Amino acid sequence: MARIDGGLSLGSPLRALKRRLVRSIAGRALRSSRLASLANLPPALQLPLRRTDVDPVPELAELREREPVSRLASLLGMSVWLVTGYDEVRQVLADSAAYTNDIRPVIGKATATGPDAIGGLGFTDPPDHTRLRKYLTPEFTRRRLLGLQPRIAAIVDAQLDEMARLGPDVDLVRTFAFPIPFLVICELLGLPKHQREEFRRLGTERFDASSGIVGVFGAASESRTFLFEFARQQREAPNDGLIGRLVTRHGDELSDVELGSFADGLFLGGYETSASMLSLGTYVLLRNPAAYERIAEDADWVAGAVDELLRYLTVVQVAFPRFAREDHELFGQQVAKGDVVACSLSGADRAAVFGPDEERFDPDRDPAARHLAFGYGMHRCVGAELAQLELQTAFPRLARRFPRLALSADPEALRFRALSIVYGLEEMPVCLHGSRREVAPTQPPIPVP
């Protein structure tokens, strides 16, 4: 796992040797058929990625209560720390002085260019991060995004029409959850319609782990090449999409690598995460029929319900890894220079700070704290408001169009994405208007938390 192994300091020949060793081992591992998934991680490192249904495993809550900053494992002489407490996670995510996000020197991509470069906001520190974020922040203000809302609504309605055409039995993941954020990203980036089918294919392959990590890395490289070429084309003939606007307004202030990394980061940050929220969020609402009915009718209630879904599900389970810049103490633990510090967002978002029954979905919750589903601090997701707008648009329209929507499979038979950074459902069979399966005696009712 290159990102976790990537916390080694570059300050001595011994550590440089360790770095080369890590890269060599990682390369061999990626080529090995044994490393088909994250299931081959040491069991301790799997803990923040494990769930039962939509809930983090109980061991994570027990660890949070007992030791909110805990040492998970040792790799090549460096420690991997897991932070699960709410206050502790916020402190780490906000502290750019004690931690770095920049993994480029460690994996040998510090001077790479084009699609092979590691770029984007998630892997940069100030002052680079500050400079890059100032270009994107104005594009994601609530005021600007409201101008995109009619197009988002039209995309949702068109997809609901497609579901009706294919129904009454459909897979909600394929027909609703993935198409909507995909098309929204295409609109946002300004991707021409004739290029979208190729982009869709590359995106599907990028998030399909059936061919193992090697296949995922290959698909990622191909989709990045596509987006970097798109960014290059926008420099030559910009349209009114986000990348075109950045070119028009800022020209040579942004390099081709930076433009391509922006496009790739928006794709990664806004596609699978929103798709997971749409499918898992619908699953939770169907388990709470009163909430599903109310989200269709009460416009003033929608924003709060969506916010609680974001907290309860926290589909991005672990934040970008941080690497300690120097030896320091973290809530009583001694963290050494080069150690990896991983923050469990899903663990922190089930902390007692959210009030009674924090492990339960409560759409009327009035929490004393803000959830961390989008991260925290300077690396908080720049597209958070766009994601909220998508969810606040899609869920009410789905519930109004299909008020009798029902899960058409035993919940125990659903396949959740195992050991994934972004948690989600592989598929979600539903009947649009209720079905014989819904009332069949062999199908137990979906439990209401």
C-alpha positions in Angstrom: 0.0 0.0 0.0 2.2 2.8 -1.3 0.5 5.7 0.4 0.8 4.2 3.9 4.4 3.1 3.2 5.1 6.6 1.9 5.8 8.3 5.2 9.6 7.9 5.2 11.8 10.9 5.7 14.3 11.7 3.0 16.8 13.0 5.4 19.4 10.2 5.6 20.9 7.5 3.3 19.3 4.8 5.5 15.9 6.2 5.1 16.4 6.8 1.4 17.4 3.1 1.1 14.1 2.3 3.0 12.2 4.4 0.5 13.7 2.5 -2.5 12.9 -0.8 -0.7 9.3 0.2 -0.1 8.9 1.2 -3.8 10.4 -2.1 -4.9 8.2 -4.1 -2.6 5.2 -2.1 -3.7 6.0 -2.6 -7.3 6.3 -6.4 -6.9 3.2 -6.5 -4.8 1.1 -4.7 -7.4 2.3 -7.1 -10.1 1.4 -10.1 -7.9 -1.9 -11.8 -8.3 -2.0 -12.2 -4.6 -2.7 -8.5 -4.1 -6.1 -8.5 -5.7 -7.7 -6.2 -3.1 -7.1 -4.5 0.2 -8.0 -7.8 1.8 -4.3 -8.6 1.9 -3.5 -5.7 4.2 -2.5 -6.7 7.8 -5.7 -7.2 9.8 -4.9 -4.2 12.1 -4.8 -1.8 9.0 -8.2 -3.2 7.8 -10.0 -1.9 10.9 -11.0 1.6 9.7 -12.3 0.1 6.4 -14.5 -2.6 7.9 -18.2 -2.3 8.2 -21.3 -4.4 8.9 -24.1 -3.2 6.7 -23.8 0.6 6.9 -22.2 0.7 10.4 -18.5 0.7 11.2 -17.6 -2.4 13.1 -18.0 -2.2 16.9 -14.3 -2.6 17.4 -13.8 0.9 16.0 -16.1 2.5 18.6 -14.4 0.5 21.3 -11.0 1.7 20.2 -12.3 5.3 20.0 -13.5 5.1 23.6 -10.4 3.4 24.9 -7.6 5.0 22.9 -8.7 7.7 20.4 -5.1 7.9 19.1 -3.7 4.4 18.8 -0.8 2.7 17.1 -2.1 0.2 14.6 1.0 -1.4 13.1 4.7 -1.0 12.3 6.0 -1.0 8.8 9.7 -0.9 8.0 10.4 0.7 11.3 7.8 3.4 11.1 4.5 3.5 13.0 1.0 3.7 11.5 -1.3 5.6 13.9 -5.1 5.6 13.7 -7.1 8.6 15.1 -10.7 7.9 15.9 -11.8 10.6 18.4 -13.7 13.6 17.1 -11.6 16.3 18.7 -8.4 14.4 17.9 -9.3 14.0 14.2 -10.1 17.7 13.9 -6.8 18.6 15.4 -4.8 16.5 13.1 -6.7 17.5 10.0 -6.2 21.2 10.9 -2.5 21.0 11.7 -0.5 21.6 8.5 2.6 22.6 10.6 3.0 19.1 12.2 1.9 17.0 9.2 2.4 17.0 5.5 0.2 15.6 2.8 2.8 15.6 0.1 3.7 12.1 -0.9 5.4 12.9 -4.2 9.1 12.8 -3.1 8.4 9.5 -1.4 7.0 7.7 -4.4 9.4 9.2 -6.9 6.9 11.5 -8.6 8.3 14.9 -7.4 9.3 16.0 -10.9 6.9 13.9 -13.0 4.8 15.6 -15.6 1.6 14.8 -17.5 -0.8 12.1 -16.3 2.0 10.4 -14.3 2.3 13.4 -12.0 0.8 13.4 -8.6 -1.1 16.6 -8.3 -4.3 18.0 -6.9 -5.2 19.6 -3.6 -5.2 16.4 -1.6 -1.5 15.8 -2.0 -0.1 19.3 -1.6 0.9 21.6 1.3 1.0 25.4 1.6 2.1 27.5 -0.2 1.2 25.3 -3.3 -2.1 24.3 -1.8 -3.0 27.8 -0.9 -2.2 29.0 -4.5 -4.1 26.2 -6.1 -7.2 26.4 -3.9 -7.7 30.1 -4.6 -8.4 29.2 -8.2 -11.1 26.6 -7.4 -12.8 28.2 -4.3 -14.7 30.9 -6.3 -16.1 28.1 -8.6 -17.7 26.3 -5.7 -19.5 29.0 -3.8 -23.1 28.3 -3.0 -24.2 31.3 -5.2 -22.4 30.0 -8.2 -23.6 26.4 -7.7 -27.2 27.5 -7.5 -26.8 28.5 -11.1 -26.1 24.8 -11.8 -29.2 23.6 -9.9 -31.7 23.7 -12.8 -29.3 21.5 -14.8 -28.8 19.1 -11.9 -32.6 18.8 -11.5 -33.0 18.1 -15.3 -30.3 15.4 -15.0 -32.1 13.8 -12.1 -35.5 13.9 -13.8 -34.1 12.5 -17.0 -32.6 9.6 -15.1 -35.8 9.0 -13.3 -37.5 8.7 -16.7 -34.9 6.2 -17.7 -35.6 4.2 -14.5 -39.3 4.2 -15.3 -38.5 3.0 -18.9 -36.4 0.1 -17.6 -38.6 -0.8 -14.6 -40.3 -1.9 -12.7 -37.3 -3.9 -11.4 -34.0 -2.0 -11.7 -30.6 -1.8 -10.1 -30.6 1.6 -8.3 -26.8 1.8 -8.3 -26.6 1.5 -12.1 -29.7 3.5 -13.1 -29.6 6.3 -10.5 -26.6 6.5 -8.2 -23.8 6.4 -10.7 -25.3 8.2 -13.7 -26.4 11.3 -11.9 -23.0 12.4 -10.4 -21.3 11.3 -13.7 -23.4 13.7 -15.8 -23.1 16.5 -13.2 -19.3 16.3 -13.4 -19.5 16.3 -17.2 -21.6 19.5 -17.1 -19.3 21.0 -14.5 -16.1 20.3 -16.4 -17.6 21.3 -19.7 -17.0 17.8 -21.3 -18.5 17.7 -24.8 -21.3 15.2 -25.3 -19.4 13.3 -27.9 -16.6 12.5 -25.4 -18.8 11.4 -22.6 -19.3 7.7 -23.5 -15.6 7.2 -23.6 -15.3 9.0 -20.3 -18.1 6.8 -18.8 -16.3 3.6 -19.8 -13.0 4.8 -18.3 -14.7 5.9 -15.1 -16.5 2.5 -14.7 -13.3 0.6 -15.1 -11.5 2.9 -12.7 -13.9 2.0 -9.9 -14.2 -1.7 -10.8 -11.8 -3.7 -8.5 -12.8 -7.1 -10.0 -9.5 -7.1 -12.0 -7.5 -6.4 -8.9 -5.3 -3.5 -8.0 -3.2 -3.8 -11.1 -6.3 -3.4 -13.3 -7.5 -0.4 -11.2 -4.1 1.3 -11.5 -4.2 0.7 -15.3 -7.7 2.1 -15.6 -6.7 5.1 -13.4 -3.8 5.9 -15.7 -6.0 5.7 -18.8 -8.7 8.0 -17.4 -6.1 10.5 -16.2 -4.6 10.5 -19.7 -8.1 11.2 -21.1 -8.6 14.1 -18.6 -5.1 15.6 -19.2 -5.8 15.6 -22.9 -9.1 17.2 -22.3 -7.4 20.0 -20.2 -4.9 20.5 -23.1 -7.8 20.8 -25.6 -9.4 23.4 -23.3 -6.3 25.5 -23.3 -6.5 25.6 -27.1 -10.2 26.2 -27.4 -11.8 26.8 -23.9 -15.6 26.4 -23.5 -17.7 27.7 -20.6 -17.1 24.7 -18.4 -14.9 24.9 -15.2 -11.6 24.0 -16.9 -12.3 26.4 -19.8 -13.2 29.2 -17.4 -9.9 28.6 -15.5 -8.0 28.8 -18.8 -9.8 31.9 -19.9 -9.3 33.8 -16.6 -5.9 32.6 -15.5 -4.1 31.4 -18.6 -0.5 30.4 -18.1 -0.8 30.9 -14.3 -1.9 27.3 -14.3 0.2 24.5 -15.9 -1.2 21.7 -17.9 -0.4 19.3 -15.0 -2.4 21.5 -12.6 -5.4 21.8 -15.0 -5.4 18.0 -15.6 -5.0 17.4 -11.9 -8.0 19.7 -11.1 -10.1 17.7 -13.6 -9.0 14.4 -12.2 -9.5 15.5 -8.6 -13.0 16.7 -9.3 -13.8 13.4 -11.0 -12.4 11.3 -8.2 -13.9 13.5 -5.4 -17.3 13.9 -7.0 -18.1 10.7 -8.7 -17.8 7.6 -6.5 -18.4 9.5 -3.3 -21.7 11.0 -4.5 -22.7 7.7 -6.1 -22.2 5.9 -2.8 -24.2 8.5 -0.9 -27.1 8.3 -3.4 -27.3 4.5 -3.1 -26.6 4.1 0.6 -28.7 7.2 1.4 -31.7 5.7 -0.4 -31.1 2.4 1.4 -31.2 4.1 4.8 -34.3 6.1 3.8 -36.1 3.0 2.7 -35.4 1.5 6.1 -37.1 4.6 7.6 -40.3 4.9 5.6 -41.5 8.1 7.5 -38.2 9.8 6.5 -38.6 8.7 2.9 -42.1 10.1 2.7 -41.2 13.3 4.5 -38.2 14.0 2.2 -40.6 14.1 -0.7 -43.0 16.6 0.9 -41.1 18.9 3.3 -38.6 21.1 1.5 -37.5 22.9 4.7 -36.6 19.5 6.2 -34.4 18.2 3.3 -31.1 19.9 4.1 -31.0 18.7 7.7 -31.9 15.1 6.7 -29.2 15.1 4.0 -26.7 16.4 6.6 -27.6 13.6 8.9 -27.2 11.0 6.1 -23.8 12.4 5.4 -22.8 12.1 9.1 -24.3 8.7 9.6 -22.8 7.2 6.4 -19.5 9.1 6.1 -18.7 7.1 2.9 -15.1 8.4 2.7 -13.9 6.3 5.6 -10.4 7.6 6.0 -8.9 11.0 5.2 -5.8 11.4 3.1 -2.9 10.1 5.1 -0.8 12.6 7.0 3.0 12.2 7.5 4.6 13.6 10.7 7.2 16.3 9.9 9.0 16.0 13.3 8.8 13.9 16.5 5.9 15.2 18.7 3.3 14.2 21.2 -0.3 13.6 20.0 -2.8 13.3 22.8 -0.4 11.3 25.0 1.2 9.3 22.2 4.7 9.7 20.9 4.6 10.2 17.1 8.0 10.0 15.4 9.1 11.9 12.3 7.9 10.1 9.2 5.1 8.2 10.9 1.8 7.8 9.1 -1.2 9.3 10.8 -4.6 8.1 9.4 -7.8 9.8 10.5 -11.0 7.7 10.7 -13.8 10.0 9.5 -16.4 7.3 9.9 -15.2 6.6 13.4 -15.2 10.3 14.4 -18.7 10.8 13.0 -20.1 8.3 15.3 -18.7 9.9 18.5 -20.8 10.9 21.5 -20.4 14.6 20.6 -23.3 14.1 18.2 -25.7 13.5 21.0 -27.7 10.6 22.3 -28.0 7.5 20.0 -25.1 8.7 17.8 -25.0 5.2 16.2 -28.6 5.7 14.9 -29.8 7.6 11.9 -31.9 10.5 13.2 -33.0 13.0 10.6 -34.3 15.4 13.3 -30.9 15.4 15.1 -29.7 18.8 16.3 -26.0 18.0 16.8 -23.7 20.1 18.9 -20.9 19.5 16.4 -20.5 19.5 12.6 -19.8 16.2 10.9 -16.5 15.4 9.2 -17.8 13.6 6.1 -16.1 16.2 3.9 -13.0 16.3 6.1 -11.9 19.4 8.0 -9.4 22.3 7.8 -7.7 23.5 4.6 -8.1 20.0 3.0 -11.9 20.0 3.5 -13.5 18.9 0.2 -13.8 21.9 -2.1 -16.8 20.3 -3.7 -18.8 19.8 -0.5 -21.5 22.3 -1.4 -21.9 20.7 -4.8 -22.4 17.3 -3.3 -25.0 18.6 -0.8 -26.8 20.3 -3.7 -26.9 17.0 -5.7 -28.2 15.0 -2.7 -30.8 17.7 -1.8 -32.0 17.6 -5.4 -32.0 13.9 -6.0 -33.5 12.4 -2.9 -36.8 14.4 -2.9 -37.3 13.9 -6.6 -36.7 10.2 -6.3 -39.2 9.9 -3.4 -41.9 12.0 -5.2 -41.5 10.0 -8.5 -41.5 6.6 -6.9 -43.3 6.9 -3.5 -43.6 3.1 -3.3 -40.0 2.3 -4.1 -39.0 -0.9 -2.3 -35.9 -3.0 -1.9 -36.5 -6.2 -3.9 -33.8 -8.3 -2.3 -33.1 -9.6 1.2 -30.9 -6.9 2.9 -28.6 -9.7 4.0 -28.0 -10.6 0.3 -26.8 -7.1 -0.6 -23.1 -6.9 -1.6 -21.3 -4.0 0.1 -17.9 -2.9 -1.1 -15.5 -4.6 1.2 -12.4 -2.8 2.6 -12.8 0.2 0.4 -11.7 3.8 1.2 -15.1 4.9 -0.3 -17.8 2.6 1.1 -20.7 1.7 -1.0 -23.0 -0.9 -2.5 -22.1 -3.0 -5.5 -25.7 -3.2 -6.5 -29.2 -2.4 -5.1 -32.1 -4.2 -6.7 -35.3 -2.2 -6.2 -38.9 -2.3 -7.5 -40.2 1.1 -8.5 -43.8 0.6 -7.4 -43.5 -2.0 -4.7 -43.6 -5.6 -5.7 -44.6 -9.2 -4.9 -41.1 -9.6 -3.4 -41.8 -6.8 -1.0 -44.7 -8.7 0.6 -43.5 -12.3 0.0 -43.5 -14.2 3.3 -39.9 -15.4 2.6 -38.7 -11.8 2.7 -38.2 -10.4 6.2 -39.0 -6.7 6.7 -36.2 -4.3 6.5 -35.3 -3.5 10.1 -35.8 0.1 11.3 -33.0 1.3 13.5 
